[in-house]
Amino acid sequence: MPNGIIKFEDFELDRGRYELRRGDRVLKLEKIPMELLVLLAESNGQLVSREEIVERIWGKDVFLDTEHGINTAIRKIRQTLGDDPENPRFVQTVTGKGYRFIAVTSTISANGNGKTGTSAPASVDEGPTVTPPSELGSDTSVIAPVAPATEAKPRVGRAVQFAGLALIALAGVAAVAIGLNIRGLRDRLFSSSPKPQIHSLAVLPLENLSADPAQEYFADGMTDELITMLAKNADLRVISRTSVMQYKKVHRPLPDVARELGVDGILEGSVERSGNRVHINTQLIYAPQDRHLWAESYNRDMSDLASLQTELAQTIARQVGLTATPVRLTQRSVNAQAHDAYLLGRYYWFGQQYDKSREYFLRASQLQPDYAAAYAALADSYTAPVVQGAPKADMEEARAKAESAARQAIALDDSSAEAHHAMAAVQFFFQWNWNAAERESARALELNPHYSEAHHLRAYILLALQKSEEALQEDRKLMELDPRVRPWALGSMLLRTRQFDAGIAELRARAEVQPDDLITHSVLSELYWHKGLTAESVQELARDYSPKSAAELETAFRRGGARGAAEWRLAHAKKLQAQMYVSPWDFASLTAHAGHREETLHWLEQCYDEHVPWLAFLQNEPDFDFLRSDPRYQAIVKKLGLPPAS
């Protein structure tokens, strides 16, 4: 690679140092895109064919998917430069041929001498640049005329005269080329080729281009917030964060990724953080054709990220052919430190480190007391661990703090789906206020129709209210939006609506895709159990135990059948109780499996006294069907205030 710097607009391409700079900032560009950018910039506006690119960058005898390699490199160049493929400032696509670098360039050689390149049309003094007939087609009879000799005139006059004649010649050439439709020119100019409309979109994890690898949480957080903003458009199906994060740092052909996720649009990009400044590149691709629709580059202050995300979401909505959903931006400015703490909290939240996430959400709310999103997340961080199982004392403390945070979030921003979702969870799991929970969950989905967590919670609420079909529809929507975070969700709902065969088929299919998800196997075990397939149930359940305990369970089943397996599980839980908290709900289920009627009723009454959240599903769990006629069971249902099951 020759030495010297190629300058264009406010960029500098330093070939000697192998760097692309913008001002005093070095932009990251991988090896192949960098080599291709140098090749294009050195071409002085001439067409660079795809064949020449392959030969220069990979060599003649390469056995790689060079078509995809070129497309990916061009995409990354445009992304870094903030170039729009529809209205390019730098890299122009010549369909079926290659690419042309169209920006004005100047070159500073190693010895400091400068030279202006010819990527843009030359000045009047130098005469116009005329497209050679070979690039317009094979009709070589169309040749631009040469200006006749005249007596000497001032140089500028001659240049103007020659420019006029050349423009007339160009018009003639263009007229003939269009008239003969040479190389489809007329069709390309006058055809009505609309921009494809995108109905479903996946936002791939933004690439962290910051020098600090510890900034991964920031890139992930920006991805999450962008998905949340885009999902507010009811006419656009946006794939959830959980489903797209599997593609983080995985370089696959975009059409393949789109097929796997079931979308027709892909948004990819990068984020670079330097101090309190953030540089974001984004690019929209129509996946079926691997076609670039739009690209943009943004430079913002950290405190302005909220408005940037809103602007970006609305721009993308327009680019995919939808009417941008109006977003009332209540959080116009977020303290940079508060936002940073919030993103760290989300990072730990998705890792199910709820206590750790709470520390950062609390810090974010303290740094910025009007930060609604921080309060909503704080409420969830109190609710989630309690729902998973906690002693009564911990539950009462968490209930008060969760409700306070959720109310504060709604007071600060009543248009926040996350705030209403947090309140719905408080009302359902803590307060057992079923109508308030239903109302809040409906509001959350009204504000964000593609909020997968809200669909899952609403499924729970509707199930407890004995609206089984509506509950199933909500979990089906969850699986459509986010099949990976809870692969067991629909199967669990089918279990609770007594559709055992359908549930088994659903979870066997899910287990093939995510074989290591223990909850999927646990729910599948329950489905087999209630179907009467005890051997299959024990086989699935054994995955949830250590090898030693699993062997003991299988021995108990061989010796005592279903009853023997149930008694072993109950005895095992009682041993664990000496070391850790075991919920009375778990004991109720285990004693029901073993057929201990009085003991089961005792544990269910204990659940009511301790306000165990899962008691909301008392009438939905097949384990307790044998108790329905018992007055003690009916008394619990009445105290819960739930509508009786039909």
C-alpha positions in Angstrom: 0.0 0.0 0.0 1.5 3.4 -1.0 2.2 6.0 1.6 0.4 9.3 1.7 -3.0 10.6 2.9 -6.1 10.8 0.8 -8.5 13.5 2.1 -12.2 13.7 1.3 -14.8 15.9 3.1 -13.7 15.8 6.7 -12.1 12.4 6.5 -8.4 11.5 6.1 -7.3 8.1 4.8 -3.7 7.5 5.9 -2.4 4.7 3.8 1.0 4.7 5.5 -0.5 4.2 9.0 -3.4 2.2 7.8 -5.9 4.6 9.5 -9.1 6.3 8.7 -9.5 9.6 10.7 -12.3 12.1 11.2 -10.9 15.2 12.8 -8.7 13.9 15.7 -10.6 10.7 16.0 -9.4 7.4 14.5 -12.4 5.4 13.1 -12.2 1.6 13.4 -12.4 -0.3 10.1 -11.5 -3.9 9.7 -8.8 -5.1 7.3 -10.9 -6.0 4.2 -13.1 -2.9 4.3 -10.0 -0.7 4.8 -8.3 -2.3 1.8 -11.4 -1.8 -0.3 -11.8 1.8 0.8 -8.2 2.5 -0.2 -8.7 0.8 -3.6 -11.8 2.9 -4.3 -10.3 6.2 -3.1 -7.2 5.7 -5.2 -9.3 5.1 -8.4 -9.8 8.8 -9.0 -13.5 8.4 -9.7 -13.1 5.5 -12.2 -15.3 2.4 -12.0 -13.7 -0.4 -10.0 -15.2 -3.7 -11.1 -16.1 -6.5 -8.7 -13.6 -8.7 -10.5 -10.8 -6.2 -9.9 -11.9 -6.0 -6.2 -11.6 -9.8 -5.8 -8.2 -9.9 -7.5 -6.7 -7.0 -5.5 -8.1 -8.0 -2.1 -8.4 -11.8 -2.2 -6.4 -12.9 -5.2 -7.4 -14.8 -8.4 -7.6 -18.3 -7.1 -9.6 -17.7 -3.9 -12.3 -20.2 -3.0 -14.4 -18.0 -0.8 -17.9 -16.4 -1.0 -16.4 -13.2 -2.4 -19.8 -11.8 -3.4 -20.9 -11.7 0.2 -17.4 -10.5 1.3 -17.7 -7.5 -1.1 -21.2 -6.7 0.0 -20.2 -6.9 3.7 -17.1 -4.7 3.2 -19.1 -2.1 1.3 -21.8 -2.1 4.0 -19.1 -1.5 6.7 -17.5 1.3 4.7 -20.8 3.0 4.3 -21.7 2.5 7.9 -18.4 4.0 9.0 -18.6 7.0 6.6 -22.4 7.5 7.3 -23.1 7.1 3.6 -26.6 6.5 2.2 -26.7 4.0 -0.6 -29.8 5.6 -2.1 -28.2 9.1 -2.1 -24.4 8.4 -1.9 -21.8 11.0 -1.1 -18.9 8.6 -1.2 -19.4 5.1 -2.6 -21.7 4.8 -5.7 -23.0 1.4 -6.8 -22.8 0.7 -10.6 -25.4 -2.0 -10.9 -24.0 -5.2 -12.3 -20.4 -3.8 -12.7 -18.9 -2.5 -9.4 -18.4 0.7 -7.5 -17.1 4.2 -8.0 -15.7 6.6 -5.3 -17.5 9.9 -6.1 -16.2 12.3 -3.4 -13.7 15.0 -4.2 -10.3 13.7 -3.0 -6.9 15.3 -2.5 -3.7 13.5 -1.8 -0.9 14.5 0.5 2.2 12.5 -0.4 4.8 11.3 2.0 7.0 14.3 1.2 4.2 16.7 2.0 3.2 17.6 -1.6 -0.5 17.8 -2.3 -2.5 16.8 -5.3 -6.2 17.1 -6.0 -7.9 13.9 -7.3 -10.5 13.6 -10.0 -13.2 11.7 -8.2 -15.6 14.6 -8.8 -16.2 16.4 -12.2 -13.2 18.6 -13.2 -13.2 22.4 -13.1 -14.3 24.4 -16.1 -10.7 25.4 -16.9 -9.8 21.7 -17.4 -12.8 20.8 -19.5 -15.7 18.5 -18.6 -15.4 14.8 -17.9 -17.3 12.9 -20.6 -18.5 9.4 -20.0 -16.8 7.1 -22.6 -19.2 5.3 -25.0 -17.9 2.0 -23.7 -19.6 2.6 -20.3 -23.0 3.5 -22.0 -23.2 0.4 -24.2 -21.9 -1.3 -27.2 -23.2 1.2 -29.7 -19.9 2.9 -30.7 -21.5 5.0 -33.4 -22.5 7.5 -30.8 -19.3 9.6 -30.4 -19.1 13.1 -28.8 -18.0 15.7 -31.4 -14.7 17.6 -31.1 -14.8 21.4 -31.0 -13.6 23.0 -34.2 -10.4 25.0 -34.3 -10.9 28.8 -33.8 -8.6 31.7 -33.5 -6.9 32.2 -30.2 -9.0 33.5 -27.4 -8.4 34.0 -23.7 -8.2 30.6 -22.0 -11.4 30.9 -19.9 -13.4 31.8 -23.0 -12.2 28.7 -24.8 -13.0 26.6 -21.8 -16.5 27.9 -21.5 -17.1 27.4 -25.3 -15.8 23.8 -25.1 -17.9 23.1 -22.0 -21.0 24.2 -23.8 -20.3 22.0 -26.8 -19.5 19.1 -24.6 -22.7 19.5 -22.6 -24.7 19.4 -25.9 -22.7 16.3 -26.9 -23.5 14.7 -23.5 -27.2 15.5 -24.0 -27.1 13.8 -27.4 -25.4 10.8 -26.0 -27.9 10.5 -23.2 -30.8 10.9 -25.5 -29.6 8.1 -27.8 -28.7 5.9 -24.8 -32.2 6.4 -23.3 -33.9 6.0 -26.7 -32.1 2.7 -27.4 -32.5 1.6 -23.8 -28.8 0.8 -23.7 -28.1 -1.6 -20.8 -31.6 -0.9 -19.4 -30.9 2.8 -18.8 -34.4 3.9 -19.8 -35.9 1.3 -17.6 -33.8 2.3 -14.6 -34.5 6.0 -15.1 -38.3 5.8 -15.7 -39.4 2.6 -14.0 -41.4 2.8 -10.8 -39.3 0.6 -8.5 -40.7 1.4 -5.1 -38.5 0.9 -2.0 -39.5 -2.5 -0.5 -41.8 -2.3 2.6 -40.5 -4.0 5.7 -43.0 -5.6 8.0 -40.7 -7.3 10.4 -37.3 -6.2 11.7 -34.4 -7.5 13.7 -32.0 -5.1 15.3 -28.7 -6.9 15.5 -26.5 -6.2 18.5 -24.6 -2.9 18.0 -20.9 -3.5 17.6 -18.8 -1.9 20.3 -16.1 0.1 18.6 -14.9 1.8 21.7 -11.3 1.2 22.7 -12.5 -0.2 26.0 -13.9 -3.8 25.9 -15.6 -3.0 29.2 -18.1 -0.8 27.2 -19.9 -3.9 25.9 -22.7 -3.2 28.4 -23.1 0.2 26.8 -23.4 -1.2 23.3 -25.9 -3.9 24.5 -27.9 -1.3 26.4 -28.2 0.9 23.3 -29.3 -2.1 21.3 -32.0 -2.8 23.9 -33.3 0.7 24.1 -33.4 1.0 20.3 -35.5 -2.2 20.1 -37.8 -0.8 22.8 -38.4 2.4 20.8 -39.0 0.6 17.5 -41.4 -1.9 19.1 -43.8 1.0 19.9 -44.9 1.0 16.3 -47.8 -1.3 16.1 -47.4 -2.0 12.4 -43.8 -3.3 12.7 -43.0 -6.6 14.2 -39.7 -6.2 16.1 -37.7 -9.2 17.3 -36.8 -9.1 21.0 -33.4 -8.5 22.5 -33.1 -12.1 23.7 -33.5 -13.6 20.3 -31.1 -11.2 18.5 -28.3 -11.4 21.2 -27.4 -14.9 20.0 -25.9 -13.1 16.9 -23.6 -10.9 18.9 -20.1 -11.1 17.3 -21.4 -13.8 14.9 -20.6 -12.8 11.3 -23.2 -14.6 9.2 -24.8 -13.7 5.8 -27.6 -11.4 6.6 -30.2 -13.2 4.5 -29.5 -16.3 6.6 -29.9 -14.4 9.8 -33.2 -12.9 8.6 -34.5 -16.4 7.6 -33.7 -17.8 11.0 -35.4 -14.9 12.8 -38.3 -14.8 10.4 -37.9 -11.1 9.4 -37.5 -9.2 6.1 -35.5 -6.3 7.5 -32.2 -6.1 9.4 -30.8 -3.1 11.2 -27.1 -3.3 12.1 -24.6 -0.8 13.3 -22.0 0.2 15.7 -21.5 2.5 18.7 -18.4 4.2 19.8 -18.2 6.1 23.1 -15.5 8.6 23.8 -15.9 10.5 27.1 -19.4 12.1 27.0 -19.6 11.8 23.2 -21.2 8.9 21.4 -20.8 8.1 17.7 -23.5 5.7 16.2 -23.6 4.2 12.7 -26.7 2.4 11.6 -27.7 0.7 8.4 -31.0 -0.8 7.2 -30.9 -3.8 4.9 -33.8 -5.5 3.0 -32.7 -9.0 3.7 -34.4 -11.0 0.9 -32.2 -9.1 -1.6 -29.4 -8.1 0.7 -30.2 -4.6 -0.4 -29.1 -1.5 1.4 -32.0 0.9 2.0 -30.6 3.5 4.2 -27.6 4.4 6.4 -26.8 7.3 8.7 -24.2 8.4 11.2 -24.9 10.3 14.4 -22.6 12.2 16.8 -24.3 13.2 20.0 -23.6 14.1 23.6 -24.5 11.4 26.2 -27.2 13.6 27.7 -29.0 13.8 24.3 -29.3 10.0 23.7 -33.0 9.9 24.6 -33.9 12.3 21.8 -31.5 10.5 19.4 -33.2 7.1 20.0 -36.6 8.7 19.4 -35.4 10.4 16.2 -33.7 7.2 15.0 -36.8 5.0 15.6 -39.0 7.4 13.7 -36.6 7.7 10.8 -36.3 3.9 10.5 -40.1 3.6 10.6 -40.3 6.0 7.6 -37.6 4.1 5.8 -39.4 0.8 6.1 -42.5 2.3 4.6 -44.5 3.0 7.8 -45.9 6.1 9.3 -43.7 6.9 12.3 -45.5 6.5 15.5 -45.6 9.8 17.4 -43.6 9.5 20.6 -44.1 11.9 23.4 -40.5 12.4 24.7 -41.0 13.2 28.4 -37.3 12.4 29.3 -35.7 15.0 27.1 -32.4 14.9 28.8 -30.8 12.2 30.8 -27.8 12.7 33.0 -24.9 10.9 31.4 -23.9 9.2 34.7 -27.5 8.2 35.4 -28.0 6.7 32.0 -24.7 4.8 32.4 -25.8 3.4 35.7 -29.2 2.4 34.1 -27.5 0.5 31.3 -25.3 -1.3 33.7 -28.4 -2.3 35.7 -30.0 -3.6 32.5 -26.8 -5.6 31.7 -27.0 -7.4 35.1 -30.8 -7.7 34.9 -30.5 -9.8 31.7 -27.9 -11.9 33.4 -30.6 -12.5 36.2 -28.3 -10.9 38.8 -31.3 -9.0 40.2 -29.6 -7.8 43.4 -26.7 -6.4 41.4 -29.0 -4.8 38.9 -30.9 -3.1 41.7 -27.8 -1.3 42.9 -27.4 0.4 39.6 -31.1 1.2 39.1 -31.1 2.8 42.5 -28.0 4.8 41.7 -29.6 6.0 38.4 -32.7 7.2 40.2 -30.6 9.0 42.8 -28.4 10.7 40.2 -31.6 11.8 38.3 -34.7 11.7 40.5 -37.0 12.3 37.5 -35.7 9.2 35.6 -38.9 7.2 35.0 -37.2 4.2 33.3 -34.9 3.8 36.3 -37.8 3.6 38.7 -39.7 1.1 36.5 -36.6 -1.1 36.4 -36.1 -0.7 40.1 -39.6 -2.0 40.8 -39.0 -5.0 38.6 -35.7 -5.7 40.4 -37.6 -6.0 43.7 -40.4 -8.1 42.2 -38.5 -10.7 40.1 -36.5 -12.5 42.9 -39.6 -12.7 45.2 -41.6 -14.3 42.4 -38.9 -16.9 42.1 -39.3 -17.7 45.8 -38.6 -15.8 49.0 -39.5 -16.0 52.7 -42.5 -13.9 54.0 -40.3 -11.2 55.6 -38.3 -10.6 52.4 -41.6 -10.5 50.4 -43.2 -7.8 52.6 -40.2 -5.6 52.3 -39.9 -6.1 48.5 -43.7 -5.5 48.1 -43.5 -2.0 49.6 -40.5 -0.9 47.7 -41.6 -2.3 44.4 -45.0 -0.6 44.6 -43.4 2.7 45.6 -41.0 2.6 42.7 -43.7 1.6 40.2 -46.0 4.5 41.3 -43.1 6.9 41.0 -42.4 5.7 37.5 -46.0 6.2 36.4 -46.1 9.6 38.0 -43.0 10.7 36.1 -44.1 9.2 32.8 -47.6 7.9 32.3 -46.7 7.0 28.7 -44.1 4.4 29.8 -45.1 0.9 29.0 -42.4 -0.4 31.3 -43.9 1.6 34.2 -47.4 0.2 33.8 -45.9 -3.3 33.3 -44.1 -3.0 36.6 -47.3 -1.9 38.3 -49.2 -4.8 36.8 -46.7 -7.2 38.3 -47.0 -5.5 41.7 -50.8 -5.7 41.6 -50.8 -9.4 40.4 -48.0 -11.0 42.4 -48.1 -8.8 45.6 -51.5 -7.3 46.0 -53.7 -10.0 44.4 -55.7 -7.1 43.0 -56.7 -8.9 39.8 -58.7 -6.1 38.2 -56.0 -3.5 38.7 -53.4 -6.0 37.4 -55.5 -6.6 34.3 -56.0 -2.8 33.7 -52.3 -2.0 34.1 -51.2 -4.8 31.8 -53.7 -3.7 29.1 -52.3 -0.2 29.3 -48.7 -1.5 29.0 -49.6 -3.3 25.8 -51.5 -0.4 24.5 -48.4 1.7 24.8 -46.1 -1.0 23.4 -47.9 -3.8 21.4 -44.6 -5.7 20.9 -43.6 -5.8 24.6 -42.9 -9.5 25.0 -42.7 -9.4 28.8 -46.0 -7.6 29.0 -47.7 -10.3 26.9 -46.3 -13.0 29.2 -47.5 -11.3 32.4 -50.9 -10.6 30.8 -51.2 -14.3 30.0 -50.7 -15.1 33.7 -53.4 -12.5 34.7 -55.9 -13.8 32.2 -55.3 -17.4 33.2 -56.0 -16.6 36.9 -59.2 -14.8 35.8 -60.2 -18.0 34.0 -59.9 -16.5 30.5 -57.9 -19.5 29.2 -58.2 -18.9 25.4 -57.2 -15.2 25.8 -54.3 -16.3 28.0 -53.1 -18.8 25.3 -53.2 -16.1 22.7 -51.0 -13.9 24.8 -48.3 -16.6 25.3 -48.5 -17.4 21.5 -47.7 -13.8 20.9 -44.9 -14.0 23.4 -43.4 -17.0 21.5 -43.7 -15.1 18.2 -41.9 -12.1 19.6 -39.4 -13.8 21.9 -39.1 -17.6 21.5 -35.8 -18.0 23.2 -36.2 -16.3 26.6 -39.0 -18.6 27.8 -39.1 -21.6 25.5 -41.4 -23.3 28.0 -44.0 -20.6 28.3 -46.6 -21.8 25.8 -46.1 -25.4 26.9 -46.7 -24.4 30.5 -49.9 -22.6 29.5 -51.1 -25.8 27.7 -50.4 -27.8 30.8 -52.5 -25.4 32.9 -55.4 -25.6 30.4 -55.2 -29.4 30.4 -54.0 -29.7 26.8 -51.4 -32.3 27.5 -50.8 -33.7 24.1 -50.4 -30.2 22.5 -48.1 -29.2 25.4 -45.9 -32.3 24.9 -45.6 -31.7 21.2 -44.8 -28.0 21.8 -42.0 -28.6 24.4 -40.4 -31.5 22.6 -39.9 -29.2 19.6 -38.6 -26.4 21.9 -36.2 -28.8 23.6 -34.6 -29.7 20.3 -33.7 -26.1 19.7 -32.7 -25.3 23.4 -31.8 -28.7 24.9 -30.2 -27.2 28.0 -33.2 -25.2 29.3 -34.0 -27.0 32.5 -37.4 -25.4 33.0 -38.5 -26.7 29.6 -37.7 -30.3 30.7 -39.3 -29.7 34.1 -42.6 -28.6 32.5 -42.4 -31.4 30.0 -42.0 -33.8 32.9 -45.3 -32.4 34.4 -47.1 -32.9 31.1 -45.9 -36.5 30.9 -46.9 -37.1 34.5 -50.5 -35.9 34.0 -50.7 -37.8 30.7 -49.9 -40.9 32.7 -46.5 -41.4 31.0 -44.6 -41.7 34.3 -41.4 -43.2 32.9 -41.0 -40.3 30.5 -41.8 -37.9 33.3 -39.1 -39.2 35.5 -36.6 -39.3 32.7 -37.2 -35.6 32.0 -37.2 -34.7 35.7 -33.8 -36.4 36.3 -32.1 -33.6 34.4 -33.0 -31.2 37.2 -31.0 -33.1 39.8 -27.3 -33.9 40.4 -26.1 -37.3 38.9 -26.3 -38.9 42.3 -29.8 -37.7 43.1 -31.0 -38.5 39.6 -29.8 -42.1 40.1 -31.7 -42.3 43.4 -34.9 -40.9 41.7 -34.7 -43.5 39.0 -34.1 -46.3 41.5 -37.1 -45.1 43.5 -39.2 -45.2 40.4 -38.1 -48.7 39.4 -39.0 -50.0 42.9 -42.2 -48.1 43.6 -43.5 -46.7 40.3 -45.1 -43.3 40.2 -45.8 -43.3 43.9 -42.2 -44.3 44.7 -40.8 -41.4 42.6 -43.2 -38.9 44.2 -42.3 -40.0 47.7 -38.5 -39.7 47.0 -39.0 -36.2 45.6 -40.9 -35.1 48.7 -38.3 -36.6 51.1 -35.5 -34.9 49.1 -37.2 -31.5 49.4 -37.5 -31.9 53.1 -33.8 -32.6 53.4 -33.1 -29.4 51.3 -35.3 -27.4 53.7 -32.6 -27.7 56.4 -30.2 -25.8 54.1 -32.3 -23.4 52.1 -35.7 -21.9 51.7 -38.3 -24.1 50.0 -41.6 -22.5 49.2 -44.8 -24.0 50.6 -46.1 -23.9 47.0 -43.4 -26.5 46.1 -44.3 -28.7 49.0 -48.0 -28.4 48.1 -47.2 -29.7 44.6 -45.0 -32.5 45.9 -47.5 -33.8 48.4 -50.2 -33.6 45.8 -48.1 -35.9 43.5 -47.7 -38.3 46.4 -51.4 -38.2 47.1 -51.3 -36.7 50.6 -54.6 -34.9 50.7 -54.4 -33.3 54.2 -50.8 -32.3 53.9 -51.4 -30.7 50.5 -54.3 -28.6 52.0 -52.0 -27.6 54.9 -49.3 -26.3 52.5 -51.9 -24.5 50.3 -53.2 -22.7 53.5 -49.6 -21.9 54.3 -49.2 -20.4 50.8 -52.1 -18.0 51.6 -50.7 -17.0 54.9 -47.3 -16.3 53.4 -48.8 -14.6 50.4 -46.9 -16.9 47.9 -47.4 -15.3 44.4 -48.0 -18.6 42.6 -51.2 -19.2 44.6 -52.9 -17.1 42.0 -52.8 -20.3 39.8 -54.5 -22.6 42.4 -57.4 -23.4 40.1 -55.2 -23.8 37.0 -52.7 -26.4 38.3 -53.7 -29.9 37.4 -51.9 -31.1 40.6 -54.8 -29.8 42.7 -57.7 -31.0 40.7 -58.4 -33.8 43.2 -59.1 -31.2 45.9 -61.8 -29.1 44.1 -64.7 -30.4 46.1 -62.9 -29.9 49.4 -64.4 -27.0 51.6 -60.9 -26.0 52.7 -59.8 -25.7 49.0 -62.9 -23.7 48.2 -62.3 -21.4 51.1 -58.9 -20.5 49.8 -60.3 -19.7 46.4 -63.0 -17.5 47.9 -60.4 -15.6 50.1 -58.3 -15.0 47.0 -61.2 -13.3 45.3 -60.7 -15.3 42.1 -63.7 -16.2 39.8 -64.4 -19.9 40.3 -63.2 -22.3 37.6 -66.0 -23.8 35.4 
